[in-house]
Amino acid sequence: YQTGFCFCVFIYFQLDPENTGFIAVENFTSLVEHHELQLDPSKLDMLLALVQSNEDGQVCYQELIELMSSKRSSSFRRAIANGRRTLQREILLDETGLGLYKRFVRYVAYEILPCETDRRWYFHQNRLCPPPVFIAIVTIVQIIVFMCYGIMLNKWVLQTYQPDFMKSPLVYHPGHRAQVWRFFSYMFMHVGLEQLGFNALLQLMIGVPLEMVHGILRISLLYMAGVLAGSLTVSITDMRAPVVGGSGGVYALCSAHLANVVMNWAGMRCPYKLLRMILALVCMSSEVGRAVWLRFSPPLPSSGPQPSFMAHLSGAVVGISMGLLILRSYEESLQKQCSWWVIVFSFITFLLFAIFWNIFAYELLGVQIPPPP
């Protein structure tokens, strides 16, 4: 950082003696290419990329300061979004002599980010702190809760047909919809090993890399929005159905990532992307199809709760709408984007409608709710 600061001070006195705040691109480029200071190679790449992306013939000194202090300038972010600029050095995939962790970070960069400059920036700015803990903690809690009920009930499949399981304060049941926490806590309960294994595997494979790149706040917001949308959608469209499982959040993550891959297909460099896309779609579609079949052609006892597939679909809708915007705007403030506020407004409108529906619709429509356990 000290070297970068000295470089900026040197530029300030040499190339901007009149204190205008701007430096001519030709002079700046010449100085960058012939300077004697030991700059970080990645910073040097970013400096040259900043110059190449500039269309006004001058470089803003404040943006240079932000770049050297590991903050990408607004013009640099715009250049990344427009995709007009290339780096001078070889692509990140060609770098050798990396340790195990750095190789994993490089894998995550190519798995998630569609732009080579974004990949290099993330790779060189990545830190171990804070670690991607949200998805890991959610998965661990889900496994612990499932094992506790499995041991207590001595049952590892179709646990919802055990009365003690449905008495849990975590399960969403339409008869207990006044207990608001159930609209979230149902994500920790699972019907059996199949549902838990499917959700946990997808969460870890997709959620952890996404959280490493986009941070805990964005990914936790996306996951919890999918979970809430799942329970609220079921309470509106399938008013008699209880809900368990984290499928709403899982499908929000998966659909957001898959949509991001499709939107940036040419720039994505993850291996076997077409095959992996097909496998992911087949697995997700088969899970939804299974839920639909169990809902409308139930081989299960009619006395027990029937599964609902609407949580899967609503989670996917949240992922495609809210999630795609989150993943597309890497390191850019969401608050500055008009489309982000449109999506937030739409989600809040749906939330208010669902609240009023849960308060008044059951009684107005005369829906016979199965007695809560």
C-alpha positions as CSV (number, residue, x, y, z in Angstrom):
1,Y,0.0,0.0,0.0
2,Q,2.9,2.4,0.8
3,T,4.4,1.8,-2.6
4,G,1.1,2.6,-4.3
5,F,0.7,5.7,-2.2
6,C,4.2,6.9,-3.2
7,F,3.3,6.2,-6.8
8,C,0.2,8.3,-6.6
9,V,2.1,11.2,-4.9
10,F,4.8,11.0,-7.6
11,I,2.1,11.2,-10.3
12,Y,0.4,14.1,-8.6
13,F,3.6,16.3,-8.6
14,Q,4.9,15.1,-11.9
15,L,1.8,15.0,-14.1
16,D,-0.6,17.4,-12.4
17,P,1.4,20.5,-11.3
18,E,-1.6,22.8,-11.8
19,N,-3.8,20.7,-9.4
20,T,-6.6,20.1,-11.9
21,G,-7.4,16.7,-10.6
22,F,-6.9,15.1,-14.0
23,I,-3.9,13.6,-15.8
24,A,-3.5,13.2,-19.6
25,V,-3.7,9.6,-20.7
26,E,-0.6,9.8,-22.9
27,N,1.6,11.0,-20.1
28,F,0.1,8.6,-17.6
29,T,0.6,5.6,-19.8
30,S,4.2,6.5,-20.5
31,L,4.9,6.9,-16.7
32,V,3.2,3.6,-15.8
33,E,5.2,1.7,-18.4
34,H,8.6,3.1,-17.4
35,H,8.2,3.7,-13.6
36,E,10.8,2.2,-11.2
37,L,8.6,1.6,-8.2
38,Q,7.8,-2.0,-7.3
39,L,4.1,-2.2,-7.8
40,D,1.8,-5.2,-7.3
41,P,1.5,-6.8,-10.8
42,S,-2.2,-7.0,-10.4
43,K,-2.4,-3.3,-9.6
44,L,-0.3,-2.6,-12.7
45,D,-2.8,-4.5,-14.8
46,M,-5.7,-2.6,-13.3
47,L,-4.0,0.7,-14.0
48,L,-3.5,-0.1,-17.6
49,A,-7.1,-1.4,-17.9
50,L,-8.3,1.9,-16.3
51,V,-6.4,3.9,-18.9
52,Q,-7.7,1.7,-21.8
53,S,-11.3,2.1,-20.7
54,N,-11.1,5.9,-20.6
55,E,-12.8,7.7,-23.5
56,D,-12.1,11.3,-22.3
57,G,-8.3,11.4,-22.8
58,Q,-7.6,12.0,-19.1
59,V,-7.5,10.0,-15.9
60,C,-9.1,11.2,-12.7
61,Y,-6.6,11.4,-9.9
62,Q,-9.2,10.5,-7.2
63,E,-10.1,7.4,-9.1
64,L,-6.4,6.5,-9.2
65,I,-6.2,6.9,-5.4
66,E,-9.2,4.6,-5.0
67,L,-7.8,2.0,-7.3
68,M,-4.4,1.9,-5.5
69,S,-6.2,1.6,-2.1
70,S,-8.0,-1.6,-3.4
71,K,-11.3,0.2,-4.4
72,R,-12.3,0.1,-8.0
73,S,-13.4,3.4,-9.3
74,S,-16.8,4.1,-10.8
75,S,-15.3,4.4,-14.3
76,F,-13.5,1.1,-13.9
77,R,-16.7,-0.6,-12.9
78,R,-18.5,0.8,-15.8
79,A,-15.7,-0.4,-18.1
80,I,-16.1,-3.9,-16.6
81,A,-19.9,-3.8,-17.2
82,N,-19.4,-2.7,-20.8
83,G,-16.7,-5.3,-21.4
84,R,-14.6,-3.0,-23.6
85,R,-11.2,-3.6,-22.0
86,T,-8.8,-6.5,-21.8
87,L,-5.8,-7.1,-19.5
88,Q,-2.3,-7.1,-20.8
89,R,-1.0,-10.2,-19.0
90,E,-1.9,-13.8,-19.6
91,I,-5.3,-15.1,-18.3
92,L,-5.6,-16.1,-14.7
93,L,-6.0,-19.8,-15.6
94,D,-2.4,-19.8,-16.9
95,E,-0.8,-18.8,-13.6
96,T,1.4,-21.5,-12.0
97,G,2.9,-22.2,-8.6
98,L,-0.3,-21.5,-6.7
99,G,-1.1,-23.0,-3.3
100,L,-4.1,-25.2,-2.6
101,Y,-6.2,-22.3,-1.3
102,K,-5.3,-20.0,-4.2
103,R,-6.2,-22.7,-6.7
104,F,-9.6,-23.1,-5.1
105,V,-10.1,-19.3,-5.2
106,R,-9.2,-19.4,-8.9
107,Y,-11.7,-22.2,-9.4
108,V,-14.4,-20.2,-7.7
109,A,-13.5,-17.2,-9.8
110,Y,-14.0,-19.1,-13.0
111,E,-17.1,-20.9,-11.7
112,I,-18.9,-17.7,-10.7
113,L,-17.6,-14.7,-12.7
114,P,-18.0,-14.2,-16.4
115,C,-15.3,-11.5,-17.0
116,E,-11.5,-12.1,-16.9
117,T,-10.9,-8.7,-15.3
118,D,-13.4,-9.5,-12.6
119,R,-11.7,-12.9,-12.0
120,R,-8.3,-11.3,-11.7
121,W,-9.6,-8.6,-9.4
122,Y,-11.4,-11.1,-7.1
123,F,-8.4,-13.5,-7.1
124,H,-5.9,-10.8,-6.0
125,Q,-8.3,-9.1,-3.5
126,N,-9.6,-12.3,-1.9
127,R,-9.1,-12.7,1.8
128,L,-9.8,-15.5,4.2
129,C,-11.7,-13.2,6.5
130,P,-14.7,-13.1,6.6
131,P,-15.1,-16.8,5.6
132,P,-18.2,-18.0,3.8
133,V,-20.0,-19.1,7.0
134,F,-23.7,-18.5,6.2
135,I,-24.4,-21.5,3.9
136,A,-22.2,-23.7,6.0
137,I,-24.0,-22.8,9.3
138,V,-27.5,-23.3,7.7
139,T,-26.5,-26.7,6.3
140,I,-25.0,-27.9,9.7
141,V,-28.1,-26.8,11.6
142,Q,-30.3,-28.6,9.1
143,I,-28.3,-31.8,9.5
144,I,-28.3,-31.5,13.3
145,V,-32.1,-30.9,13.5
146,F,-32.7,-33.9,11.1
147,M,-30.5,-36.2,13.1
148,C,-32.2,-35.2,16.4
149,Y,-35.7,-36.0,15.0
150,G,-34.4,-39.1,13.3
151,I,-33.0,-40.4,16.6
152,M,-36.0,-39.3,18.6
153,L,-38.6,-40.8,16.2
154,N,-36.5,-43.7,15.0
155,K,-37.6,-42.8,11.5
156,W,-35.4,-41.4,8.7
157,V,-37.9,-41.1,5.8
158,L,-41.3,-39.5,5.6
159,Q,-40.9,-38.0,9.0
160,T,-43.9,-35.7,8.5
161,Y,-46.2,-38.7,9.1
162,Q,-45.0,-38.9,12.7
163,P,-47.3,-36.7,14.9
164,D,-44.3,-35.6,17.1
165,F,-42.5,-34.3,14.0
166,M,-45.4,-32.1,13.0
167,K,-45.7,-30.8,16.6
168,S,-42.3,-29.2,16.2
169,P,-42.3,-25.4,16.6
170,L,-40.2,-25.1,13.4
171,V,-42.7,-26.6,11.0
172,Y,-44.9,-24.2,9.0
173,H,-48.5,-25.3,9.4
174,P,-51.5,-23.2,8.2
175,G,-53.1,-23.7,11.6
176,H,-50.1,-22.0,13.2
177,R,-49.6,-19.2,10.7
178,A,-49.9,-16.6,13.4
179,Q,-46.5,-17.7,14.7
180,V,-44.5,-15.7,12.2
181,W,-41.2,-17.4,12.8
182,R,-42.5,-20.6,11.2
183,F,-42.4,-18.9,7.8
184,F,-38.6,-19.0,8.1
185,S,-37.9,-21.9,10.5
186,Y,-39.4,-24.5,8.4
187,M,-36.2,-24.5,6.3
188,F,-34.5,-26.5,9.1
189,M,-37.0,-29.4,8.9
190,H,-36.8,-32.1,6.2
191,V,-39.0,-35.0,5.2
192,G,-36.2,-37.5,4.9
193,L,-32.7,-38.3,3.9
194,E,-33.4,-37.7,0.2
195,Q,-34.7,-34.2,0.6
196,L,-32.0,-33.3,3.1
197,G,-29.2,-34.7,1.0
198,F,-30.4,-33.0,-2.2
199,N,-30.7,-29.6,-0.5
200,A,-27.5,-29.8,1.4
201,L,-25.5,-30.9,-1.6
202,L,-26.8,-28.1,-3.8
203,Q,-26.3,-25.5,-1.0
204,L,-22.7,-26.4,-0.5
205,M,-21.8,-26.8,-4.2
206,I,-23.4,-23.6,-5.4
207,G,-24.0,-21.5,-2.2
208,V,-20.4,-21.6,-0.8
209,P,-18.7,-20.3,-4.1
210,L,-21.4,-17.7,-4.5
211,E,-20.9,-16.5,-0.9
212,M,-17.1,-16.4,-1.4
213,V,-17.5,-14.0,-4.3
214,H,-20.6,-11.9,-3.4
215,G,-20.4,-11.9,0.4
216,I,-22.6,-13.1,3.2
217,L,-25.0,-10.2,3.1
218,R,-26.1,-10.7,-0.5
219,I,-26.3,-14.4,-0.4
220,S,-28.1,-14.6,2.9
221,L,-30.6,-12.0,1.6
222,L,-31.1,-14.1,-1.6
223,Y,-31.5,-17.4,0.4
224,M,-33.8,-16.0,3.0
225,A,-35.9,-14.2,0.4
226,G,-36.4,-17.6,-1.4
227,V,-37.3,-19.3,1.9
228,L,-39.9,-16.6,2.8
229,A,-41.3,-16.5,-0.7
230,G,-41.7,-20.3,-0.6
231,S,-43.8,-20.4,2.6
232,L,-45.9,-17.3,1.6
233,T,-46.6,-18.7,-1.8
234,V,-47.8,-22.0,-0.3
235,S,-50.0,-20.2,2.1
236,I,-51.7,-18.5,-0.8
237,T,-51.9,-21.2,-3.5
238,D,-52.0,-24.4,-1.4
239,M,-53.7,-23.1,1.8
240,R,-54.1,-26.5,3.5
241,A,-50.5,-27.7,3.0
242,P,-47.8,-27.6,5.7
243,V,-44.3,-26.9,4.6
244,V,-40.9,-28.3,5.5
245,G,-37.5,-28.2,3.9
246,G,-35.1,-25.5,2.6
247,S,-36.1,-25.9,-1.1
248,G,-37.2,-22.3,-1.5
249,G,-33.7,-21.0,-0.6
250,V,-31.9,-23.7,-2.5
251,Y,-33.8,-23.1,-5.7
252,A,-33.2,-19.3,-5.3
253,L,-29.5,-19.9,-5.3
254,C,-29.5,-22.5,-8.1
255,S,-31.8,-20.5,-10.4
256,A,-29.9,-17.3,-9.9
257,H,-26.6,-19.0,-10.7
258,L,-27.9,-20.9,-13.7
259,A,-29.6,-17.7,-15.1
260,N,-26.3,-15.8,-14.6
261,V,-24.4,-18.6,-16.5
262,V,-27.0,-18.4,-19.4
263,M,-26.9,-14.6,-19.5
264,N,-23.1,-14.6,-19.7
265,W,-22.6,-17.9,-21.6
266,A,-19.8,-16.6,-23.9
267,G,-17.7,-15.3,-21.0
268,M,-18.1,-18.2,-18.6
269,R,-15.1,-20.5,-18.5
270,C,-16.3,-23.2,-16.0
271,P,-15.5,-26.7,-17.4
272,Y,-18.2,-28.8,-19.0
273,K,-20.7,-25.9,-18.5
274,L,-23.3,-27.3,-20.9
275,L,-23.2,-30.8,-19.3
276,R,-23.4,-29.3,-15.8
277,M,-26.3,-27.0,-16.8
278,I,-28.2,-30.0,-18.2
279,L,-27.6,-32.1,-15.1
280,A,-28.6,-29.3,-12.8
281,L,-31.8,-28.6,-14.7
282,V,-32.7,-32.4,-14.8
283,C,-32.1,-32.7,-11.1
284,M,-34.2,-29.6,-10.2
285,S,-37.0,-30.5,-12.6
286,S,-37.1,-34.1,-11.3
287,E,-37.4,-32.8,-7.8
288,V,-40.3,-30.5,-8.7
289,G,-41.9,-33.2,-10.7
290,R,-41.7,-35.6,-7.8
291,A,-43.4,-33.0,-5.6
292,V,-46.1,-32.4,-8.1
293,W,-46.8,-36.1,-8.4
294,L,-46.9,-36.6,-4.7
295,R,-49.3,-33.7,-4.4
296,F,-51.9,-34.6,-7.0
297,S,-51.5,-38.4,-7.1
298,P,-50.6,-39.2,-3.6
299,P,-49.5,-42.8,-2.8
300,L,-49.1,-41.5,0.8
301,P,-51.6,-41.8,3.5
302,S,-54.4,-39.2,3.0
303,S,-54.4,-38.6,6.7
304,G,-51.0,-37.0,6.6
305,P,-49.8,-33.7,5.2
306,Q,-49.4,-33.6,1.4
307,P,-46.2,-32.1,-0.1
308,S,-46.4,-28.8,-2.0
309,F,-44.3,-27.9,-5.0
310,M,-45.0,-24.2,-4.9
311,A,-42.1,-23.4,-2.6
312,H,-39.7,-24.8,-5.3
313,L,-41.2,-22.6,-8.0
314,S,-41.4,-19.4,-6.0
315,G,-37.8,-19.9,-4.9
316,A,-36.8,-20.2,-8.5
317,V,-38.7,-17.0,-9.4
318,V,-36.9,-15.1,-6.6
319,G,-33.6,-16.4,-7.8
320,I,-34.1,-15.4,-11.4
321,S,-35.4,-11.9,-10.5
322,M,-33.6,-10.8,-7.4
323,G,-30.7,-13.2,-7.6
324,L,-29.7,-12.5,-11.2
325,L,-29.3,-8.8,-10.4
326,I,-27.2,-9.5,-7.3
327,L,-24.9,-11.9,-9.2
328,R,-24.6,-9.6,-12.2
329,S,-23.5,-6.5,-10.1
330,Y,-20.3,-7.9,-8.7
331,E,-18.9,-5.4,-6.2
332,E,-21.3,-2.7,-7.3
333,S,-23.6,-1.0,-4.9
334,L,-27.2,-2.3,-5.3
335,Q,-28.7,0.9,-3.9
336,K,-27.6,2.8,-7.0
337,Q,-29.5,0.6,-9.4
338,C,-33.0,1.4,-10.4
339,S,-33.9,-2.2,-11.3
340,W,-32.9,-3.3,-7.8
341,W,-35.4,-1.0,-6.2
342,V,-38.1,-2.2,-8.7
343,I,-37.5,-5.7,-7.6
344,V,-37.4,-4.8,-3.9
345,F,-40.7,-2.9,-4.3
346,S,-42.3,-5.9,-6.0
347,F,-41.1,-8.2,-3.3
348,I,-42.5,-5.9,-0.6
349,T,-45.8,-5.6,-2.4
350,F,-46.0,-9.4,-2.6
351,L,-45.1,-9.6,1.1
352,L,-47.9,-7.2,2.1
353,F,-50.4,-9.0,-0.1
354,A,-49.5,-12.3,1.5
355,I,-49.8,-10.9,5.1
356,F,-53.4,-9.6,4.4
357,W,-54.2,-12.9,2.7
358,N,-53.1,-14.9,5.7
359,I,-55.1,-12.7,8.0
360,F,-58.4,-12.5,6.1
361,A,-58.6,-15.0,3.2
362,Y,-58.9,-18.2,5.1
363,E,-62.1,-17.0,6.9
364,L,-63.6,-15.3,3.8
365,L,-63.1,-18.3,1.6
366,G,-64.2,-20.8,4.2
367,V,-61.1,-22.9,3.9
368,Q,-61.2,-26.0,6.1
369,I,-57.7,-26.1,7.6
370,P,-56.5,-29.5,8.9
371,P,-56.3,-29.3,12.7
372,P,-52.8,-28.4,13.9
373,P,-51.0,-31.2,15.7
